[in-house]
């Protein structure tokens, strides 16, 4: 698919930055004294990049902050002049052992171009990690995190009222995650019974726990959407649940329940499962997995949190005229792959970000950025898309032989050389910032 020079509909590309050869992953933003800053975490590089995007057509590279060696630093949020960054042991390719886990808390209020490290909160595990999290300012950080004595990631709430001394004040988990709750044989029998019902597989909290009022909307793998009452931050209580597997999401895909974003002014939430990055796969790799099931990308009525109800699904992404493949399910692998959505624009009550209750922005991996009108929640409509050009080369090195001792499923690209979008944020001026698995930061404007 090397002939792909990019495709767009109702979107203009107004700027670009190569990020000094470090593809971005999750992004955050703040506006300080009339200036706009984008902060990027990275998937394959330990550290964080800062860009001044006050002039969106010409992003200014401010600096790259080196992260701890051997540490994954893939998630980031900024609010109230505080930057939170996730840390995970051994999550960077080519590193063996070492690293730091938990979160770092930074001051970016006084000097947004030079973050000041305030503190480190540890998960308490020697090989721990935090993944996605919610921070919209104030004193609480809502984390998906590993925890000693638990299987997978659980919900942990950290109080940073004293930003130099973060303290965990609340947590919640599903019964089967608490390892001391079962004798080993009992646990194995329980897990097998749950697997037969597609309940426990990938059951950890993928995150982020998206907070709206006194409710936290959590993405809990095959268990689907869980809604927790956090009126008492020290003792979250389960309110409601909506499972979506089966029939949605299964086999080799990302998180079976990936994202939930409740709308700020309407009684609906956007809910997705996750597809995957086709460059990671070959036909041979996919042979060992069941046929990929359809991913869920839909709107849920949450007017009654105890009974969330799926009311509509988003349409299949429009295939551009001239696209080399007939659809997005088989784009160069030679067989159907785990196609589906990825990250959404999440307003997080951040005044620098757009918060439209009638529009959804979704990075749909190799289907590019997709924009939807949800004025009528029962009939979501796609109104625009942008698919970036394919990579000329991989920035993560050449494909790795599967017999290599350092090989893992997500070690390096080895499949089709196809553009793959990752994350998106939209500022309050209407500028869209989108990054990709294979290159830099795109700045876009929607024309409708």
N, C-alpha and C positions, 0 to 999 in steps of 0.2 A: 504493500500500500504506500510505497514511497512517493507516489504521484499526488498524495494528499497535501495540498498547500493550505488547507483549512477551509472551513465552511461556516457561513453565518446567515442568519435570518433576523432582521430587525435589530441587529446589534452592530455597533461600530467599535472597532479596536482603536483606542485613542492613545495608548501608551504601553510600554513594555520595559522590564528590567531583567537581566539574566541572573541576578542574585549571585554573581561571582561563581557560577557553576555549582551552586548548592540548591537543588530543587526544594521548594518550601512545602510545608504540610499545613498544620493548623495556623490560622492567623488571628490576630487581635488588633484593635485600633483604639487610639484615643486622640482627642483634639485638645491642644494646649495653647492658649493665647493666640488663637487663630491659625495655628499650624496643625496639620493632620499627620499622624504617624501610624505606620503599619509595622507590627511586630510579628515576625515569622518564626515558628518552630520548624524543625527539619526532620525528615524520616531517616535519612542515612548519614547525617552529619550531626555530631554532638555539639549543640550550641544554638544561638539565636541571632537572627538578622533584624536590623532596624532600618526602615526606609522613611524618609520624609516625602509624603505624597500630597503636600499642600498644592502643588501643581501636578495634577494627576497625569498629564501627558508627558511629564518628565520626572519620574520618581528619582529622588536623590538618595544614593547609597550612603547611609550614616556609618554603620559599623557592623561587624560580626563579633559576637561574644562567644568565645570558646567555652563549650560545656565540659564537664568532667570526662576524662577518657573512659571508654567502655560503657558509656551511659546513653540510653535513648532519651531524647528530649523532644518528643513529638507533639506535645500539647501545650497551649499557652492561652491565658486570658489576662486582660487589663481592664481595671475599673477603679475609680476613686484614687488614681495615682499609684495604685498597687499593681504589680505584675506577678502573676503566679505561673510557674513553669513546672511541668511534670518531669519526673526522673524515673528511669527504669534500668535495672542492672542488666548488662550484657545484651542490650537490644540494638547494638550497632554492629553491622557486618564486619567480620575480620577481627573482632575483639574476642578474647577468651578470658573470662573472669574479670574481676575488678568492677569498678563503676560505683555509682551512687543511686540510691532509691528514695522515693518520697516526693516532696515538692520543695522548690526554692520560693521564697517570698522576697520581692524586690521593691524598692522605692523608685518610681518613675515620675513622680509628681514634680519635684523641684528641678530635675534635669532629665527630661524625657529621652535625651540622646545618649545618656550615660547611666544606665540602671545601677542602683546601689543595692548590693545583696544585704538583706536584713537578717534572714534566718533560713534554716533548713529543718523541715519536719520529716521525720523518718516513719516508714510504715511499720518498723519493728521486725522486718524480715531481712535476713542476710541476702536473699536474692529477690527482693520485693520490687514492686513497680506501682506507679499510678498511671491511669490512662486518661480518659476524658473526665472533665469536671466542669462545674458551674460556679462562676464568680461574677456577681453583678455589683460588687461594692459592699461596704459594710463589714461585718465581723465574721461571716461564715463562708467557708469554702466547702462545696459539696462534691465529694470525690468518688470515683470508682477506683478502688485500690485493693491490692492484695493485703492479707492480714494473717498474722501467725495464728495457726489453728483452724484456718478456713480454706476450703477449696475454691479456686477461682477468685474473682474480684467481688467485693461487697461494697455497700454504701457506707462511707465514713464522713463525718462532719467535723471540720477543724475550725476552731475559733482563733481568729487572728486579731482580736481587739488589741492585743499587745503583739504587734507584728514581729517583734524580735523573739517572741516566745510562743509559737503556735501550740495549741493544745487540742487534742481530740475530745469532743464533748458528746458525740452521738454516733450510733452505727445501727445498721439493719442488714439482715441477710436472710436467705431462704434456708429452711430447715436442713436440707440435704448438704448445705455448704459447711455446716459446723462439724468439723472432724471429730471432736470428742463426744459428739452426740450419738455416735454409733460405735459398736464393736466392729473391727475390720470386716468380719464375715457378714455382719448385718448390713454394713454400709454397701458392700458389693452387691448383696441381694437387692437392696433398695434401689441402687443405681440401675441395675439390670431391669427391674420392673418399671422404672421411670423411663429408661431408654426405649422400652417397647411402646411407650405412649408418646414418644417424642417430647417429653417434658423436661428432662434434666440435661440433655445434650447442649453444650455451650451455655450453661445456665447462669454463668456469672454476670455481674452488672457490667455491661459494656459502657454505659454512661452516654452522655453526662446526665446526672439527675437534674432535669430542667425544673427550676423552681418558679412557681407562680402563686403568689399569696402564701397560704399555709400548706400548699400541696407540692410534692416533688414527683415529677413524671419520670419514671425510670425504665430503661431498656434492658430487659433481663433475659437475653438470649432466647432460647426456645420457649421460655415462659411468657414472652411477649411484653406488653406494657403493664407495668405495675404502678399504681398511684398510691403514694404514701402521704399521710397526714403528719406534718412536722410542726404542728402547733407547739408541741413540747419537743424542742430540738434534741433533747437528751433521750427521747423515747419515740422514734417514728413508729407509726401504726399503719398497717395495710388497710387501704380503703377499697380499692377495686383493681380488677385485672382484665386484660383482653388478650387472649392467646391468638396467635396467627399461624402457628405451625402445629399440625398441617392445616391448610395445604401450602401456605406460602413459605418460601425460604427453606432450603435444606441441602444436604450433600455438601459439596465443596463451594462455599461462599464465604463472605465475611461474617459479620455479626448477624445472627438470625433476627434479632431486633436491634437496630443500630441507632436510630435517632427518633426522639419525640420532641416536637416544638409546639407547645400550646400557644395559640394566638393571644395577643395581649388584650384585645377588646372584643373578642368573639368566643363563643363556647365551643371551639373546635381545636383540635390538635393535629398536626401533620405527623405521620408515623411512617417510618421506613425500615425495611430490612436492607442488607448490604449485598451488592454484587461483588465482583472482584476485578483485579487488574489483569487483563488478558496477556500483557507482556510476561507475566510470571509463569504462564502455562504452555505446555505443548500437548499434542494429541496423546502422547504416551503417558503423560502425567494424569490426564483426565480419564484414561481408561479404567483406572482403579476406583473411580467414584460413580455413584448413581447419576442418572441424568439430572441436570440442574433444574430445580423447580422455579417457578415464577417468584420474583421478589415482590414484596409488598411495598407500595408507595401510595398511601391513601390518606383520607381525611376521616377523623374520628370525632364523633359528637361526645364531648366530655361535660355536658351540662349537668349530668348526674355522675359524679366521679365514681360512685359505687357500681355503675353499669355503663362503662364506655362502649360505644357502638360504632363500628365501621360503616360510614354512609356513602363513600365513593372511593374510587381508585383513579389515579392519574393515567392519562393515555400513554401508550407506547411512544417513545421519542420519535419524532418525524425523521425519516431517513432522507438526507438531502439529495437533490437531483445531482447525478454524477458521482455519488458515493460508490466506491468500488465493490461493496457488498450489498446484498439485498436487504439485510437487516443488521442489528447489532449483536445478535446471539452467536454469529459465526463470522468473526472478523479476522481471518488469517490463521486461526488455529488448525482448522481442518475438521472441526466438529463443534457442536454447541458447547459454549462455555457458561460459567456462572455470571451472567449479565444482570446488572441491576444498579440502583442508585447508590450514592455515597453521601457526601456532606451537604447540609443545607445552610443557607444564611440564617444565623441565629441572633436576633436583636439583643437578647440578654439585658434589656432595660438600659442599654448603653446610649447616652445622648448623641454620641458621634455616629451611631449607626442608624440606618433606615429601619423603620418599624411600620411596614404596610401590612394591614390585615387582609388585603385583597390580592397579594402577590407572593409567590414562592419562588425562590432561587435554589436550584439543585445542581451540584456537580455530579454528573451521571457517568463517571469514569470515561470510557472512550466514546460515549455519545455526547460528550462535551457538557458545557453549561446549558441548562434548560430553565426557561422562565415560564411560569404558569399564572394565569388569572384564576383566582378562586372566589370571585365576587359571588358566584353561585356555588356554594360548597358541594352541591350534588353533581355539578358538571364542571370539573376543572378543565381548563383549556390551555394548551401550549401556545404561547404567543411569540417566543423568540428562542434562538439557540446560537451557540458559538462553539465550534470544534477547532481547536488549535492545530497547527501543522504537525505532521509526524516528526519524531526525532531523527536527526541525521546520525546520531550515535548515542549510546547509553552513557550517562555520566557516572554510572555505578560500576563501570568496568565490563569486561567481556563475560558472556555466559559461563557459568560454572558447571563442570561435569558433576553429574549426580553421584559419582563415586568419590568425589572429593570429601575429605573428612569435615570440612567446614560448610558443606552444602546443607541448606535447609530450603523448605518450600519457598520462602520469601527472601532467599539470599540475594538473587540477582535476576534481572530480566533474562529470559531465554526464549520467549515466544515472539509474536509478531511485533514489528517496530511500529507501534500504533500510539497516537497521542492519547494521554490518559489524564483527565482532570481530577483534582483532589479536593480543594477547599475553596470557599467563596465567602466574602463579606461585602456588604454594600454600605457606603457611607451616607450621611444625611444630605449630601449634595447629589445623590443619585449615581455616583461613580461605583462601578463594580470591580472588585479586585479578585482575581482568580489565579490560583497557582496549579501546577501540573507535576506529575510524577517524573517527567523527563526533561523539563527545562525551567523557565523562570516565571515571573509574575506578569500577568496580562491585566491591563486596565481597559475596561469596556464601558460603553453606554448603551442602554436600551432605548430604541427609537419609538417605542409604543407605550 
